[in-house]
Amino acid sequence: MASNKILVIDDTTVVRVKVREMLPPGNFEVLEAKDGLEGLNFIRQEKLSLIMLDFLLPKMSGWEVFQQIQAQPELRKIPLVLMSGRKEEVTEKIPEPFEYFEFLGKPFDQKQLIASIKLAMTKAKQPRPEAASVAAVAGTNGAVKLEAIAPNAEIAALNDKIVKMQAEIDGLKKQLTQVVTFIKQKIK
């Protein structure tokens, strides 16, 4: 039995087979998952040497699987290669530089695959700071604010995001009110 297990989570059979065929012969076993939920089950049940994760998946997205991995210290240690044909979808959720995992753009060739795996292995060994503790506190205007148990720069950035999101929510509420008013006028 193979001593190293590589999990390929991708909804496209061609990609899963391509990865299997591009890997040099050796003492590893390639496990395949066709959706995020199946992949997460493999991650929890198997002792993996590497995870190759597509970002867009059915049942549970690659983003959701990534978050589950990051939430558990023992899973964060597994080398990870995120795959996508559209890097902007990844960087929208996870800003560059990617410190602890590697990104592999689709389509890819064998040289790119092997290089990504090697980089993912290196990045996974880097020491990580402990997850910062953050306390959510209701502000005087009812908005949620984050209090500094984490570094101040991170808190400031997160608070800026909260303010922007609150403005978006307020805008959406206004639009919804306008749509409801318009519909009521049309019904009369």
N, C-alpha and C positions, 0 to 999 in steps of 0.2 A: 504494500500500500504506500502511496505517495506521502512524503512527510510534509510537503508544502501544499496548502490549498489556496487556490485563487478563485474568488467569486466574481463572476461577471454578471452584473445586473443591467439588462438592456431588453427592451420590448421587441427589438428586431433580431430575429434568428440569425440573419446574415452577419450581424456584428458579433454576436456570441460565438458563432462558428469561426469567423475571421480571427478573433482573438486567440481561440484555441489553436488554430492552424499556424498562426504567426509566432507563437511562443516556441522557443527552442526546446528540443526534446530534453527532458530532465526528470527529476524526481518530484514532480508536482501534479496535482489533480485539479482540473478546472471544473468548478461547479457553476451551473447556470440558473439564473432566475429571470423570469419574463416580466415581472412587475415589482414595484417597490415593496409591497407587502411580503411577497415570497422571498425577496432579497433580505429584508429585515429579519425574517424567521431564520434564514441561513446564518446571518451574522450572529444571532443570539445562540444558535445551536452548535455551530461549527467552530473549530479553532482555525482561524484563517491567517494566512501569511500576507494576503493582499486583497483589497476590494476595488473592483472597477465598476463605477457607478454612473449610469446615464442620468442626466439631469431631468429629462422629461420622460416620465413613466406613468402607466396607468395604475389605478387602485391607491397608490401612495407615491407621490412625486419623489424624484431624486433629492429635491430640497428638503422634504420631510424626513427622508431616510438619513440625509446628512445631519439634520438637527438631532435626530435620535442618537446617531453615532457620537456627536459632539457632547451630548448630555451625559454620557457615561465614560468616565476616565479609562476604563479597561478597553473600551472599543476605540477610543481616540488614538490609542497606540498602534492600531492596525494601519499599515500604509494604505493610502487611498489615492486612486486616480479618478477624478471626475471627468466624464466625457460629455461632449455636446457638439452639435453642428453649429450652434449659435452661442458664442462665448458671452455676448452681451446679456443673455438670460442668466448666466451664472454670475457675472460681475454686478448685475442688478441687485442680487441678494447677498453676494459675498464679494467685498471689494478686494482688488489686487493690492499688493502682491500676495499670492497664495503661499503662506508660510509653512503650513503643516500638511498640505496635500498638493498633488500635481494636477494640472489641467491638460487634457488631451482633446484637441479639436478633431471633429469628424469631417470628412473621411481622413484616415491616417494610414501610414504604411508601417511595415515591420520595424524599421529603424526608429520611427517616432514612438511606437508602442514600447519598445525596449527602453528607450531613453526616458520615457515618462515613468515607467515602472522603477527604474533605478533612482530617479529623482524623488519619487514618492517614498521609496525605502529610506533615502537619506533624510528627507524632511520629517518623516515620522519619528526619527530618533532625536530630533531637536528637543531640548527641554522647553516645556511650556510653562507660562506663568499660571499660578493657581487662578481658577475662575474667580472673578471679582464679585463680591457680594454687593447687591444693590437693594435698597429699601425703597418701595414705592410709597409716596406720601401725597395725600390730597392737598392741593394748593388752596389758597384763599378763594380763587375763582372757580373751584371745582375741578380744575385740570390736574392731572396726575403729574407729579414731579419726582425725579429720582434723587435721593439723597446720597451724599458722598461716602460710600464705604469702598467704592471703586476709585481709581485715579480720577482727579478732577477733569482732565481733558476728555476722558470717556464720558463722564457724567454730562459735561457741557454739550458734547456732540449728541448724546441721547436726548437731552432736554430740547435741543434744537429740532431734532426729528419729531419729538412729541408736539412741539408748537406747530410745525409744518403739517403734521397729520391732523391736528385739531382744526387747523384752518381748512384743510381739505374736507374734513367731516362737516364743518359748518357750511361750506360751499355746497356740498352734496345735499345737506338738509334743505338749504334754500332752493336748490334745483328740484328736489322732490316736492316741496310745497308748491312750486310753480307748475309742475306737471299735474299734481292733484287738482289744483285750481283750474287748469286748462281742461282736464277731463270732466270736471263737474260742469263747466260751461258748455261743453259739447253734448253732455247727457241731457241738459235742459231742453 
